[in-house]
Every structure is written in C-alpha cells, then in structure tokens.
Amino acid sequence: MNAADNPTQNPAPTRTLPTRAAAARLTERKALAYPAPATGYTLHWCPHTRGFGVRVTANGARAWVSERRVNGKTVRRTLGKVSGWGAISADAARRLMVEISSELQRGIDRLEEQRTEREERKNSTEAEALTLEKAVAQYVKEKKRGKDSKHLKERTKADYLSMVAAPGETKTGAPTLAGELHALAAKPLTKITADEVRSVYRAASARGARRATYAMQVLRAVLNWHGVKVPGSPLNRDVAGKDRIMLAPTAGDPRPIPPERLAAWWQAATVQSREAADFYRVMLLTGARGGELKAVTVRDVDAEGGRVVLRDTKNRTDHTLLLATQTAAIIAPYLKGKRAGSKLFTIGDPRKTLATINTAAGVKITPHDLRATFASVAEELVSAYTLKRMLNHAESGDVTGAYYVGKSEAQLRAGWQAVADFIAGGKQ
C-alpha cells in the first residue's frame, strides 16, 4: 500500500460527482480517460462502490483511492496505481478497499504501521551510525542532572570529551595522550563488545586506577543515556561477579600541607610578591576551589562587607565566602582600577609559582591540597556543620544539617577568621 493522500495538502481538490447520465461503474478505462487538472488533483468517485474512486494529479498520475468515516473522521487511503509498473486493476483495488476498510474498523491502520516501521528502521540506522565520540558529544550537550535539571558544568563536559580525544599537544607544544576511551571513539555504540570494554579498562588501568574507574563511569553513563546495552558487558549488573568490573567508589585522597611545614609554606608564598602566590594564599585562607576562585570578577566582591560570591559552584549553587581580615587585605589591591566585569585574579598558568613555593617550603602539594589543608585546620577550630557550610558541601542526605542546624553569618565569619589567624598568625 502506498502512502496516504492527506486532503489538507490540497485544501480544495476538484470532486467529480456521478450523475444519472454517468452512472457507469468506475473501470481502468474510465480512470485513464479523466483529464488532468491544471493544478493539484481531482477525485472521481464510483457511483456503484461507495468510497471508491480515482485520483488524478496535474502531472497525469492516477491512483485508486478509498475513503470512509472512522470514529467521526474521514480517512482516505491510496490503494495502488492505475497504470504503469506495479499497477492493479479496478476490481483488485475494490477488494483491497474492503480489506483495508475492515481493518480500520477494527482499529488496525496499515499506514500507521508502515510509518512506525519506517521510524524504527530510521532509528536503528541512526543508532548504528552513532559512534561513541558522537554519543559523548551529544551527551554533554543535552544531559541534565536529575535533581535540578541543570546542564553539566563546562569542566565536566571537558572531562567527558577528553575521554574520547585523540592524542595531540598543548598550546605550549607539550604532547598529550589519547583519552582512555579513544580506542572506541570511532566505534558505533551498538557494535561495542564486552571484550572491547575489558580491553579498554585494562589499558586505562595501566595509567592509573582512578582514571580507569572514571573512564568506565563515563562509558556506562553514555551507554545508559542512549539506551544501548552491550551484551555481556562487565559493567552490567546482571553479569556474573567473576566477569564484572568492580568500580571502586570515588574517594578523596587528601594530602594537606604537613602541620610542621605550614608556617614555612605560608612564609614562602608571602615573600613571592606575585599575583599567582596571592591567588594561592586566598585559596588556602578560604578553602575555595581553584577553578571557582579564578572565575571571580570584581562585581562578585563586596569589599566593604568582606564578602566574595563564588558563582555556580560544583554543587550548582552560589557560595559566599566571608573574608577574614588577612584575606581582605590580600584581595584589596586587585580591585583597584578594574571594571566590574574584570577578573579579580588575571593569572594564566600559576603552577610554576606553586612549584617555587613548594621548593622553598620543602613540600610537594597540588592546588587542591590547599583546600584539604584549609579543611584540616578548620576541623580543629570549628564545628563539623560550620566547616560543611564553609566548604559549601551539599546537604543531600543530611536531614539534621539541612533542616535543623542553622549557622549565622557571624558564626561563619568567625570560622574563617579563626582559620586565617591560625595559618597567617603563625599559631601552628
């Protein structure tokens, strides 16, 4: 059966109604004799078989059609061509009309079934053509978090995309390795096998357990989001335990500055007299994440009130830092002469400065270790709930903290001041 003729596509087709003088039964000969209209199409109905007719288009094409009322609506279907390859006779068209009419009466619509089949074939073809690289790109573009319907943060998007990235080089020409999932990047999702998943995991494990775990988490998330299940995948819960990849829960690896070296580190950072060194000192005194502090603009700083707002933080909320006097003094020079939309700290890659400070202090820490140092110091000075607020940790699952324990601005500010006094005041 051919596609349907939707009368809305030709809002006013010409209809030829039978008269007593033209009461002959509709045949192939009569169908071929009808003239073609100048535009659109015309319908000629058989006076003997209700709902049976022929459609003639402006280019001379002719097809048998049937029409009937179903659930209060007029439904028209094309039965077949009148002439040419694949044509059917008038009698064959009448028999098909009766068959189709009966099906419509029972709620069966061949046309709708054909549309569904075509859509399924289209989806199947698209799924087979969707590579892991394209699937990851679509995921990071459209994925929204379940708890708040927000899109992924740019950092998370970059991390996911890096998993399927080819080897290359940085802006400075340093070589970069291929992403842990790059071996599967050009592979259609529906063609990925369980053995390939295991192979990629083994290769990624050679570069580190945490990276291997993250790669499998990304792969599993993308496959699930696209509704693709790899048969026998070691990531599937229904696979036997002996054949499954057991992903360890994500755990932190805090490495704060050793207490006995904290004063030395602070002194080394203070004598640097560089913007990058001040950036790291503010990180240490506030517990802020480096990426969130880098994004701070002059507009986000309330110098008079001693506040800095971190926008769209890791848990997708804004977070206010209440500045200790030492922190406010460090920040003050970087506010002068700048527009509201300018970055507070205009630094590129500050890692060389951190390396210099580390060498002078006799330690080897990363930027994130400064946040761990802040938390370690604060844990001795403030309550657990105050520390949680200061670090902007989410309250999910903590009924007491979320609904019963409130912390005033004065309490929180006192917490930041106590930490700053301990670190910058040499009380350690």
MARROMI-908633 format. One record per residue (C-alpha): residue number from 1; residue in three letters; x, y, z. Coordinates in Angstrom, 3 decimals. Layout:
BEGIN
nudren,lotor,x,y,z
NUM,ALA,X,Y,Z
...
***
This chain:
BEGIN
nudren,lotor,x,y,z
1,MET,0.000,0.000,0.000
2,ASN,1.288,3.416,-0.906
3,ALA,1.495,6.496,1.310
4,ALA,-1.684,8.284,2.291
5,ASP,-3.220,11.198,0.488
6,ASN,-3.807,13.844,3.076
7,PRO,-6.573,16.146,1.853
8,THR,-5.086,19.008,3.870
9,GLN,-2.203,19.117,1.416
10,ASN,-4.661,20.136,-1.307
11,PRO,-7.310,22.088,0.561
12,ALA,-9.758,22.294,-2.294
13,PRO,-9.456,19.322,-4.685
14,THR,-11.927,19.115,-7.516
15,ARG,-14.541,16.394,-6.945
16,THR,-16.474,14.913,-9.854
17,LEU,-19.823,13.643,-8.639
18,PRO,-21.711,10.997,-10.625
19,THR,-24.908,11.892,-12.427
20,ARG,-27.626,9.639,-13.732
21,ALA,-26.223,10.047,-17.200
22,ALA,-22.817,8.953,-15.999
23,ALA,-23.746,6.062,-13.740
24,ALA,-21.358,3.568,-15.244
25,ARG,-19.108,1.621,-12.945
26,LEU,-15.574,3.023,-12.485
27,THR,-13.102,0.980,-14.537
28,GLU,-9.469,1.274,-15.656
29,ARG,-10.661,2.634,-18.993
30,LYS,-12.712,5.386,-17.380
31,ALA,-9.949,6.172,-14.892
32,LEU,-7.491,6.686,-17.743
33,ALA,-9.935,8.884,-19.639
34,TYR,-10.334,11.561,-16.967
35,PRO,-8.443,14.751,-17.864
36,ALA,-5.631,16.008,-15.633
37,PRO,-6.377,19.230,-13.755
38,ALA,-4.312,22.359,-14.256
39,THR,-3.104,22.253,-10.641
40,GLY,-3.431,19.974,-7.649
41,TYR,-5.560,16.935,-8.155
42,THR,-9.151,15.834,-8.808
43,LEU,-11.109,12.929,-7.302
44,HIS,-13.592,10.902,-9.346
45,TRP,-15.879,8.574,-7.358
46,CYS,-17.534,5.366,-8.485
47,PRO,-21.358,5.624,-8.439
48,HIS,-21.660,1.903,-7.625
49,THR,-18.971,1.350,-4.985
50,ARG,-19.271,3.858,-2.191
51,GLY,-15.962,5.368,-1.113
52,PHE,-14.047,4.006,-4.110
53,GLY,-12.508,6.396,-6.619
54,VAL,-9.531,7.527,-8.626
55,ARG,-7.229,10.451,-8.003
56,VAL,-5.804,12.299,-10.993
57,THR,-2.971,14.773,-10.427
58,ALA,-1.822,17.703,-12.530
59,ASN,1.058,15.686,-13.985
60,GLY,-1.306,12.936,-15.081
61,ALA,-0.562,10.379,-12.352
62,ARG,-3.578,8.235,-11.446
63,ALA,-4.200,6.088,-8.382
64,TRP,-7.107,4.182,-6.882
65,VAL,-8.258,5.591,-3.544
66,SER,-10.716,4.632,-0.828
67,GLU,-12.451,6.826,1.693
68,ARG,-14.580,6.112,4.759
69,ARG,-15.522,7.575,8.126
70,VAL,-13.742,6.163,11.186
71,ASN,-14.512,7.490,14.675
72,GLY,-16.037,10.642,13.218
73,LYS,-13.104,11.371,10.913
74,THR,-12.721,10.965,7.172
75,VAL,-9.879,8.573,6.405
76,ARG,-8.538,8.280,2.869
77,ARG,-6.014,5.725,1.696
78,THR,-4.228,5.150,-1.607
79,LEU,-4.802,1.613,-2.890
80,GLY,-2.489,1.412,-5.882
81,LYS,-1.572,2.826,-9.266
82,VAL,-3.988,2.702,-12.198
83,SER,-1.315,2.165,-14.848
84,GLY,2.404,1.561,-15.188
85,TRP,4.696,-0.727,-13.241
86,GLY,3.023,-2.140,-10.137
87,ALA,-0.484,-1.083,-11.228
88,ILE,-3.536,-3.005,-10.038
89,SER,-6.934,-3.455,-11.660
90,ALA,-10.103,-1.707,-10.511
91,ASP,-11.520,-4.979,-9.156
92,ALA,-8.289,-5.727,-7.246
93,ALA,-8.422,-2.220,-5.810
94,ARG,-12.027,-2.766,-4.708
95,ARG,-11.090,-5.979,-2.891
96,LEU,-8.172,-4.227,-1.204
97,MET,-10.511,-1.399,-0.208
98,VAL,-12.852,-3.815,1.566
99,GLU,-9.898,-5.399,3.367
100,ILE,-8.449,-2.077,4.479
101,SER,-11.862,-0.728,5.476
102,SER,-12.428,-3.760,7.680
103,GLU,-9.036,-3.306,9.315
104,LEU,-9.695,0.373,10.014
105,GLN,-12.995,-0.542,11.614
106,ARG,-11.084,-2.894,13.952
107,GLY,-8.525,-0.225,14.800
108,ILE,-5.788,-1.546,12.505
109,ASP,-4.108,1.047,10.301
110,ARG,-1.592,-0.257,7.779
111,LEU,-0.348,3.229,7.046
112,GLU,0.404,3.896,10.705
113,GLU,2.165,0.553,10.964
114,GLN,4.275,1.431,7.938
115,ARG,5.150,4.777,9.477
116,THR,6.157,3.045,12.699
117,GLU,8.296,0.539,10.801
118,ARG,9.990,3.320,8.863
119,GLU,10.673,5.229,12.081
120,GLU,12.100,2.109,13.704
121,ARG,14.332,1.459,10.706
122,LYS,15.451,5.085,10.762
123,ASN,16.228,4.929,14.467
124,SER,18.052,1.651,14.009
125,THR,20.144,3.108,11.202
126,GLU,20.924,6.213,13.223
127,ALA,21.874,4.099,16.240
128,GLU,24.221,2.011,14.123
129,ALA,25.839,5.182,12.760
130,LEU,26.198,6.825,16.209
131,THR,29.810,6.423,17.274
132,LEU,30.987,6.686,20.856
133,GLU,32.655,10.005,20.065
134,LYS,29.398,11.452,18.706
135,ALA,27.434,9.883,21.556
136,VAL,29.650,11.560,24.164
137,ALA,29.314,14.907,22.375
138,GLN,25.525,14.591,22.339
139,TYR,25.517,13.521,25.986
140,VAL,27.459,16.538,27.236
141,LYS,25.326,18.851,25.110
142,GLU,21.909,17.583,26.198
143,LYS,22.359,15.770,29.514
144,LYS,20.673,17.369,32.527
145,ARG,21.114,16.499,36.172
146,GLY,18.185,14.607,37.624
147,LYS,17.962,16.539,40.875
148,ASP,17.786,20.043,39.419
149,SER,17.551,19.685,35.596
150,LYS,20.701,21.750,35.136
151,HIS,23.142,21.058,32.330
152,LEU,26.571,19.697,33.125
153,LYS,29.256,22.192,34.102
154,GLU,31.806,23.117,31.463
155,ARG,34.572,21.367,33.397
156,THR,32.576,18.133,33.464
157,LYS,31.841,18.433,29.744
158,ALA,35.547,18.902,29.032
159,ASP,36.444,15.870,31.164
160,TYR,33.967,13.662,29.281
161,LEU,35.102,14.873,25.868
162,SER,38.747,14.331,26.797
163,MET,37.993,10.645,27.303
164,VAL,37.480,10.149,23.539
165,ALA,40.007,12.750,22.382
166,ALA,42.866,11.829,20.069
167,PRO,46.474,12.424,21.118
168,GLY,47.685,15.951,20.473
169,GLU,49.606,18.738,22.122
170,THR,49.018,21.668,24.430
171,LYS,49.256,25.323,23.457
172,THR,52.891,25.237,24.515
173,GLY,53.622,22.226,22.306
174,ALA,53.722,19.596,25.048
175,PRO,52.356,16.228,23.844
176,THR,49.091,14.901,25.268
177,LEU,47.973,11.299,25.476
178,ALA,44.838,9.964,23.820
179,GLY,41.757,9.730,26.036
180,GLU,41.182,6.480,27.878
181,LEU,38.180,5.718,25.631
182,HIS,39.778,6.877,22.378
183,ALA,40.210,3.278,21.170
184,LEU,36.395,3.062,20.971
185,ALA,35.764,6.630,19.775
186,ALA,35.018,5.688,16.145
187,LYS,33.075,2.553,17.080
188,PRO,29.255,2.618,16.729
189,LEU,27.614,2.231,20.143
190,THR,25.678,-0.814,19.023
191,LYS,28.879,-2.521,17.850
192,ILE,30.860,-2.197,21.091
193,THR,31.547,-5.616,22.603
194,ALA,32.150,-6.804,26.151
195,ASP,35.718,-7.837,25.274
196,GLU,36.447,-4.343,23.961
197,VAL,35.193,-2.824,27.210
198,ARG,37.542,-5.107,29.174
199,SER,40.445,-4.285,26.867
200,VAL,39.931,-0.546,27.267
201,TYR,39.694,-0.935,31.039
202,ARG,42.958,-2.877,31.198
203,ALA,44.744,-0.259,29.088
204,ALA,43.335,2.585,31.201
205,SER,44.338,0.810,34.424
206,ALA,47.963,0.995,33.323
207,ARG,47.613,4.798,33.502
208,GLY,46.051,4.756,36.967
209,ALA,43.196,3.121,38.825
210,ARG,41.256,6.349,39.331
211,ARG,41.394,7.278,35.633
212,ALA,40.347,3.751,34.646
213,THR,37.386,3.904,37.018
214,TYR,36.366,7.318,35.699
215,ALA,36.599,6.084,32.091
216,MET,34.238,3.206,32.859
217,GLN,31.852,5.548,34.658
218,VAL,31.764,7.810,31.598
219,LEU,31.252,4.871,29.234
220,ARG,28.454,3.429,31.368
221,ALA,26.704,6.801,31.702
222,VAL,26.792,7.461,27.942
223,LEU,25.592,3.959,27.032
224,ASN,22.733,4.120,29.541
225,TRP,21.678,7.610,28.417
226,HIS,21.480,6.436,24.795
227,GLY,19.653,3.251,25.824
228,VAL,22.357,0.916,24.490
229,LYS,23.165,-2.268,26.383
230,VAL,26.343,-4.133,25.482
231,PRO,25.638,-7.888,25.732
232,GLY,27.712,-9.441,28.499
233,SER,29.339,-6.101,29.347
234,PRO,31.442,-6.262,32.516
235,LEU,29.664,-3.056,33.549
236,ASN,26.231,-4.718,33.568
237,ARG,24.821,-5.637,36.958
238,ASP,23.334,-8.864,35.622
239,VAL,26.769,-10.192,34.657
240,ALA,28.324,-12.747,36.991
241,GLY,30.564,-11.204,39.621
242,LYS,33.648,-13.037,38.383
243,ASP,33.223,-11.409,34.958
244,ARG,32.293,-7.948,36.165
245,ILE,34.479,-4.862,36.502
246,MET,34.022,-3.717,40.075
247,LEU,34.332,0.054,40.123
248,ALA,35.578,1.345,43.430
249,PRO,33.513,4.206,44.857
250,THR,35.081,7.582,44.278
251,ALA,37.120,8.560,47.301
252,GLY,39.199,11.585,48.058
253,ASP,42.933,11.480,48.580
254,PRO,43.569,14.429,50.893
255,ARG,47.203,15.437,51.202
256,PRO,47.250,18.646,53.246
257,ILE,50.408,20.565,53.941
258,PRO,52.072,18.817,56.916
259,PRO,51.430,20.853,60.084
260,GLU,55.124,21.278,60.723
261,ARG,55.630,22.774,57.224
262,LEU,52.552,25.026,57.136
263,ALA,54.329,28.106,58.507
264,ALA,57.169,27.627,56.033
265,TRP,54.741,27.333,53.127
266,TRP,52.861,30.480,54.151
267,GLN,56.102,32.414,54.520
268,ALA,57.357,31.221,51.119
269,ALA,54.056,32.243,49.459
270,THR,54.079,35.643,51.178
271,VAL,57.571,36.642,50.069
272,GLN,56.846,35.790,46.426
273,SER,55.018,39.099,45.878
274,ARG,53.333,37.670,42.799
275,GLU,49.678,37.599,41.849
276,ALA,49.754,33.819,41.495
277,ALA,51.165,33.494,45.023
278,ASP,48.380,35.726,46.367
279,PHE,45.846,33.612,44.478
280,TYR,47.123,30.502,46.265
281,ARG,47.128,32.287,49.632
282,VAL,43.468,33.216,49.166
283,MET,42.709,29.596,48.274
284,LEU,44.332,28.446,51.497
285,LEU,42.572,31.038,53.685
286,THR,39.102,30.450,52.204
287,GLY,39.049,26.767,51.187
288,ALA,37.773,27.776,47.742
289,ARG,38.318,25.552,44.726
290,GLY,40.838,26.947,42.265
291,GLY,38.503,26.981,39.270
292,GLU,35.776,28.761,41.215
293,LEU,38.161,31.387,42.554
294,LYS,39.608,32.022,39.089
295,ALA,36.100,32.822,37.828
296,VAL,35.506,35.564,40.415
297,THR,35.012,39.029,38.938
298,VAL,35.296,42.405,40.631
299,ARG,31.485,42.526,40.634
300,ASP,31.438,39.425,42.850
301,VAL,33.487,41.135,45.585
302,ASP,31.902,43.229,48.328
303,ALA,34.993,44.882,49.782
304,GLU,33.060,46.892,52.351
305,GLY,31.104,43.892,53.589
306,GLY,34.046,41.495,53.340
307,ARG,32.326,39.031,51.026
308,VAL,33.148,37.194,47.809
309,VAL,30.492,35.286,45.878
310,LEU,31.549,32.152,44.001
311,ARG,29.109,31.675,41.102
312,ASP,27.648,28.325,40.004
313,THR,29.914,26.189,42.146
314,LYS,30.455,22.451,41.928
315,ASN,27.091,21.695,43.546
316,ARG,25.472,24.239,41.147
317,THR,24.758,26.913,43.763
318,ASP,26.337,30.277,44.504
319,HIS,28.523,30.289,47.617
320,THR,29.531,33.315,49.696
321,LEU,32.991,33.478,51.249
322,LEU,33.144,35.675,54.347
323,LEU,36.615,37.189,54.319
324,ALA,38.974,37.203,57.238
325,THR,40.873,40.460,57.666
326,GLN,44.025,38.867,56.238
327,THR,42.162,37.649,53.148
328,ALA,40.526,41.036,52.560
329,ALA,43.954,42.691,52.727
330,ILE,45.349,40.317,50.083
331,ILE,42.419,40.930,47.729
332,ALA,42.173,44.720,48.096
333,PRO,44.983,45.674,45.639
334,TYR,43.456,43.557,42.869
335,LEU,40.214,45.542,42.950
336,LYS,41.796,48.885,42.108
337,GLY,41.281,50.318,38.637
338,LYS,39.282,47.358,37.318
339,ARG,35.847,47.264,35.762
340,ALA,33.052,45.311,37.413
341,GLY,33.243,42.531,34.844
342,SER,37.030,42.108,35.055
343,LYS,38.519,39.031,36.695
344,LEU,39.774,39.539,40.220
345,PHE,42.877,37.454,39.509
346,THR,44.234,37.713,35.974
347,ILE,46.602,34.768,36.015
348,GLY,47.423,32.248,33.333
349,ASP,49.073,29.042,34.492
350,PRO,50.200,29.621,38.086
351,ARG,51.735,26.177,38.586
352,LYS,55.334,27.420,38.234
353,THR,54.753,29.786,41.121
354,LEU,53.339,26.946,43.227
355,ALA,56.370,24.808,42.395
356,THR,58.675,27.616,43.559
357,ILE,56.746,27.974,46.828
358,ASN,56.771,24.211,47.369
359,THR,60.514,24.010,46.856
360,ALA,61.160,26.812,49.330
361,ALA,58.839,25.201,51.903
362,GLY,60.131,21.677,51.376
363,VAL,56.757,20.225,50.377
364,LYS,55.088,18.953,47.219
365,ILE,51.408,19.822,47.068
366,THR,48.801,20.469,44.377
367,PRO,46.323,23.380,44.290
368,HIS,43.548,21.118,45.557
369,ASP,45.710,20.180,48.549
370,LEU,45.290,23.774,49.737
371,ARG,41.568,23.125,50.155
372,ALA,42.400,19.954,52.063
373,THR,44.781,21.976,54.271
374,PHE,42.054,24.540,54.982
375,ALA,39.639,21.758,55.951
376,SER,42.237,20.063,58.177
377,VAL,42.952,23.280,60.048
378,ALA,39.279,24.275,60.315
379,GLU,38.282,20.843,61.607
380,GLU,40.239,21.581,64.784
381,LEU,38.738,25.061,65.229
382,VAL,35.053,24.983,64.225
383,SER,32.111,22.605,64.431
384,ALA,31.511,19.994,61.753
385,TYR,28.406,21.817,60.483
386,THR,30.235,25.147,60.313
387,LEU,33.032,23.517,58.319
388,LYS,30.495,21.947,55.991
389,ARG,28.957,25.360,55.282
390,MET,32.361,26.952,54.784
391,LEU,33.340,24.298,52.231
392,ASN,29.922,24.541,50.525
393,HIS,29.286,20.843,50.738
394,ALA,25.809,19.686,49.667
395,GLU,23.269,18.785,52.354
396,SER,21.755,15.851,50.460
397,GLY,21.004,13.013,52.856
398,ASP,21.820,15.129,55.918
399,VAL,18.423,15.889,57.433
400,THR,19.883,17.430,60.579
401,GLY,22.209,19.778,58.731
402,ALA,19.671,20.709,56.089
403,TYR,16.639,21.340,58.294
404,TYR,17.688,21.817,61.910
405,VAL,21.174,23.298,62.195
406,GLY,21.409,26.938,61.177
407,LYS,24.588,28.963,61.073
408,SER,24.551,32.751,61.195
409,GLU,26.868,34.898,59.128
410,ALA,28.661,35.911,62.321
411,GLN,29.381,32.277,63.178
412,LEU,30.673,31.522,59.703
413,ARG,32.795,34.672,59.534
414,ALA,34.296,33.789,62.907
415,GLY,35.175,30.383,61.486
416,TRP,37.058,31.855,58.510
417,GLN,38.789,34.346,60.786
418,ALA,39.920,31.591,63.172
419,VAL,41.455,29.613,60.300
420,ALA,43.218,32.696,58.912
421,ASP,44.564,33.610,62.361
422,PHE,45.945,30.107,62.757
423,ILE,47.616,29.996,59.323
424,ALA,48.753,33.579,58.853
425,GLY,49.299,34.323,62.512
426,GLY,51.876,31.590,62.919
427,LYS,49.892,29.836,65.664
428,GLN,50.736,26.443,64.230
***
